[in-house]
Amino acid sequence: MVGRSAVEQRDVAAVLGQLRLLGATREDCWLYRGQLSIAFDGYEADPRELIEVPEVRSFVATVHAAWPYWAFFLNQLDHTINLWAACLCGDVFPGGGQVQIDVQKLRELLIQGFAGMNELFMKHDFPEKDLFIQSEGLARMIQEIGPVG
């Protein structure tokens, strides 16, 4: 859970510290694969959706720049990847939780995501069949974001 004050101060140190622990050992890395959901606290009274809050998008971008393993750890069963992609690839935010995705940014995000995922699979010699399954899941999640343009 990321608090609003951390977002507004762009204080990513605690979050990055926790994220780095997920991959501290081979066992931890495998245990937390696909298990991470990111939630933000303190925006309940804000009428905007999280993707419409510039500070949230900036916070996600800062974390993303320092932590390339999001595609390995982020949960593929909730909306965490959608939020991540919308914050990083959104071009226009017309309101109501809608976002127009920049296709080139989305391509770059996927390339980076697959690279981070591949790095961890190779580093820890995880089974290739699981890499394929996880990669398919990521691609499916990105497709669910909806029309891009």
Buried (B, 14 or more C-beta within 10 A) or exposed (E): EBBBEBBBEEBBEEBBEEBEEBBEEEEEBBEBBBEBBBEBEBBEEEEBBBBBBEBBBBBBEBBBEEBBBBBBBBBBEBBBBBBBBBBBBBBEBEEEEBBBBBEEBBEEBBEBBBEBBBEBBEEEEBEEEEBEEBBEBBEEBBEEBEEBE
